[in-house]
């Protein structure tokens, strides 16, 4: 079935798709590739199946049967969330629905999808019960980072692909500590465009203090931040981030429907540390 796009020409429609794809892929995702992503999931929920860690044993006598090593297999049920919106642009609001307006809606749709995907991952962290919790003496401190690193080290969590998510309030606190910014303490340059990017083996993810989707909770002025290893969280996708666009002649509107279906859950509690930061 074909649709008339009213005053909107084909160039504007094509520009809309290009702007959306560009903005989504290159701009706003903060937690992209920081968890295990599973794509093409079918069903109401997703069941993650995996084996826990095991150790090797001595070979024993040559030509003898190798003793079977007991391996614990686990299942984790991950609830999927349907996230969408319906936004419209009435052509009577303007004399012409032009490409610039649709480009703006494309950007806003891409940003909304990116924020929502990040929030679902954050919600999975908040719902988790980490094996370890660290309390910072004053907002986020180097001592708290050092302790979080030790907690993961003690659990034999791999040193690569470690991340920390915190707000810009914690960033301001950390930038006030000389050890975090002075090259006399670090051989790796930690400041990138005025922000701490990598420190103590962690890649930092900075989010707004008040994300419109909820962000990191701060009950009683104590912000919950998290340090984790990529393999400790699984994020399945059933519907990939996309946006449908249509023209409704009966209401004289261009309709945009951004949508995504995904879930996220911490599946290894020893691979994530909660950091309580008093702001």
C-alpha positions in Angstrom: 0.0 0.0 0.0 1.3 3.4 -0.9 0.8 6.6 1.2 0.8 10.3 0.3 3.2 12.4 2.4 1.2 15.6 1.8 3.6 18.5 1.3 6.6 16.4 2.3 8.7 15.5 -0.7 10.7 12.3 -1.3 14.0 14.1 -0.6 12.8 15.0 2.9 11.7 11.4 3.6 15.0 10.1 2.5 16.9 12.7 4.6 14.8 11.6 7.6 16.0 8.0 7.4 19.6 9.0 6.8 19.6 11.5 9.7 18.0 8.9 12.1 20.6 6.2 11.2 23.5 8.6 11.5 22.4 10.0 14.9 21.6 6.7 16.3 24.8 5.0 15.3 27.2 7.7 16.1 25.9 10.0 18.8 24.0 9.1 21.9 24.5 5.4 23.0 26.6 5.5 26.1 26.4 1.8 27.1 26.8 0.3 23.7 29.0 -2.9 23.8 29.4 -2.7 27.6 27.3 -5.9 28.1 26.8 -9.2 26.3 24.2 -8.4 23.6 22.0 -11.2 22.2 20.1 -10.4 19.0 17.2 -12.1 17.2 15.5 -13.3 20.4 12.0 -14.8 19.9 9.5 -15.3 22.6 7.9 -13.6 25.6 11.1 -13.6 27.7 14.6 -14.7 27.2 16.3 -17.6 29.1 20.1 -17.3 29.2 21.8 -20.6 29.6 25.5 -20.8 30.5 28.0 -22.8 32.5 29.6 -21.6 35.7 33.4 -21.6 36.0 35.3 -24.8 36.7 38.9 -25.9 37.3 41.1 -28.5 35.6 42.4 -31.6 37.6 45.5 -33.7 37.3 45.5 -36.1 34.4 46.1 -39.2 36.6 47.6 -42.4 35.3 48.2 -42.6 31.5 45.5 -44.5 29.5 43.1 -44.3 32.4 39.6 -42.7 32.0 39.6 -39.0 32.7 37.4 -38.2 35.7 34.3 -36.2 34.8 34.5 -32.6 36.1 31.2 -31.5 37.7 29.9 -28.4 35.9 27.1 -26.3 37.2 24.7 -25.1 34.4 22.5 -22.1 35.2 19.5 -20.5 33.6 18.6 -16.8 34.0 15.2 -15.5 33.0 15.4 -12.0 31.5 12.2 -10.1 31.2 11.8 -8.2 27.9 10.4 -4.7 27.8 8.5 -3.1 25.0 9.5 0.6 24.5 7.8 2.8 22.0 6.2 6.2 21.4 3.9 7.8 18.8 4.7 11.3 17.8 3.0 13.3 15.0 3.5 16.5 13.1 0.3 18.2 11.9 0.8 20.0 8.6 -1.6 22.8 9.6 0.9 23.8 12.3 3.1 25.1 9.6 2.6 26.1 6.0 5.0 23.3 5.0 6.4 20.3 6.8 9.9 20.6 5.5 13.0 18.5 5.7 14.5 20.4 8.6 11.5 19.7 10.9 11.7 16.0 10.0 15.4 15.9 10.5 14.8 17.3 14.0 12.3 14.6 14.7 14.7 12.0 13.4 17.4 13.2 15.9 14.9 13.3 18.8 13.7 9.8 17.9 17.3 8.5 17.8 18.2 10.1 21.1 15.1 8.7 22.7 15.9 5.2 21.6 19.5 5.5 22.8 18.4 6.8 26.2 15.9 4.0 26.7 18.3 1.3 25.8 20.8 2.7 28.3 18.1 3.0 31.0 17.0 -0.7 30.6 20.6 -1.7 31.3 20.8 0.7 34.3 17.5 -0.8 35.6 19.0 -4.2 35.4 22.0 -3.1 37.5 19.7 -1.5 40.1 17.6 -4.7 40.3 20.7 -6.8 40.9 22.2 -7.9 44.2 26.0 -7.5 43.8 28.3 -9.6 45.9 30.2 -6.4 46.9 29.3 -2.9 47.9 31.7 0.1 48.3 30.8 3.3 50.1 32.7 6.4 49.1 33.7 8.8 51.9 32.7 11.8 50.0 30.9 11.4 46.7 33.2 9.5 44.3 36.8 9.2 45.5 40.0 7.5 44.2 39.9 5.3 47.3 36.5 4.1 46.4 37.7 3.2 42.9 40.7 1.5 44.3 38.4 -0.6 46.6 36.0 -1.4 43.7 39.0 -2.6 41.6 40.2 -4.8 44.5 36.7 -6.3 44.9 36.7 -7.4 41.3 40.4 -8.5 41.5 39.6 -10.7 44.5 36.8 -12.4 42.5 39.3 -13.1 39.7 37.3 -11.0 37.3 39.2 -10.4 34.0 41.0 -7.1 34.0 39.8 -6.1 30.5 36.4 -4.8 29.6 35.6 -3.2 33.0 33.3 -0.2 33.2 32.0 2.3 35.7 28.8 4.3 35.3 28.3 7.5 37.3 26.9 10.9 37.0 28.6 14.2 36.3 28.3 15.0 40.0 30.8 12.1 40.6 32.9 13.3 37.8 33.2 16.8 39.4 34.2 15.1 42.7 36.8 12.9 41.1 38.3 15.8 39.0 39.0 17.5 42.4 41.4 14.7 43.4 45.0 15.2 42.3 45.7 11.5 42.0 43.0 11.2 39.3 44.4 13.9 37.1 48.1 14.4 37.8 50.5 12.6 35.5 52.9 12.2 38.4 50.5 9.5 39.6 49.5 8.1 36.2 51.4 7.1 33.2 48.1 6.9 31.2 46.5 10.2 30.2 43.2 10.2 32.1 41.8 13.5 30.9 40.1 13.6 27.5 38.4 16.9 26.7 38.2 17.7 30.4 36.7 14.4 31.4 38.1 11.3 33.0 37.9 8.6 30.4 39.9 5.7 31.7 41.4 5.2 35.2 42.4 2.2 37.3 41.5 -0.1 34.5 37.9 1.1 34.2 36.3 2.8 31.2 34.1 5.5 32.6 30.5 6.1 31.4 29.2 9.5 32.5 25.4 10.2 32.5 23.3 13.2 33.4 22.4 13.7 37.1 18.7 13.8 36.1 18.1 11.6 33.1 14.6 11.9 31.8 14.3 8.1 31.8 15.3 7.8 35.5 19.0 7.4 35.4 21.0 6.2 38.4 18.9 6.4 41.6 19.8 8.6 44.5 17.6 7.8 47.5 18.4 10.0 50.4 21.1 11.8 48.5 23.2 8.6 48.1 23.8 8.0 44.4 24.0 4.3 43.3 26.9 3.9 40.8 28.2 0.6 39.4 31.5 -0.9 38.4 31.2 -4.1 36.3 32.7 -6.5 33.8 31.0 -6.8 30.4 30.3 -10.6 30.8 28.4 -10.0 34.0 25.4 -8.5 32.2 23.3 -10.0 29.3 21.1 -7.7 27.1 18.9 -9.6 24.7 17.1 -7.8 21.8 13.8 -9.0 20.3 13.0 -5.9 18.2 16.1 -4.0 17.0 15.9 -0.2 17.5 13.9 1.2 14.6 11.4 3.8 13.6 8.3 3.6 11.4 7.0 6.6 9.6 3.6 7.1 8.0 1.1 9.7 6.7 -2.4 9.7 8.1 -4.7 11.7 5.8 -7.6 11.6 8.2 -5.7 13.6 10.7 -3.3 15.3 8.3 -0.3 14.2 10.3 3.1 12.6 9.7 3.3 9.9 12.3 6.6 8.6 13.7 6.8 5.5 15.9 10.3 4.7 17.4 10.4 1.3 19.0 12.7 -1.3 20.6 12.1 -4.5 22.6 14.9 -5.6 24.9 15.8 -6.7 28.4 18.9 -6.6 30.6 20.0 -8.5 33.7 23.1 -9.0 35.8 23.8 -12.7 35.6 27.1 -12.8 37.6 26.8 -11.0 40.9 30.5 -11.3 41.5 31.3 -9.3 38.4 29.6 -6.1 39.5 30.2 -3.7 42.4 27.8 -1.2 43.7 29.4 2.1 44.7 27.4 4.3 47.1 28.3 8.0 46.6 27.0 10.6 49.0 26.4 13.7 47.0 
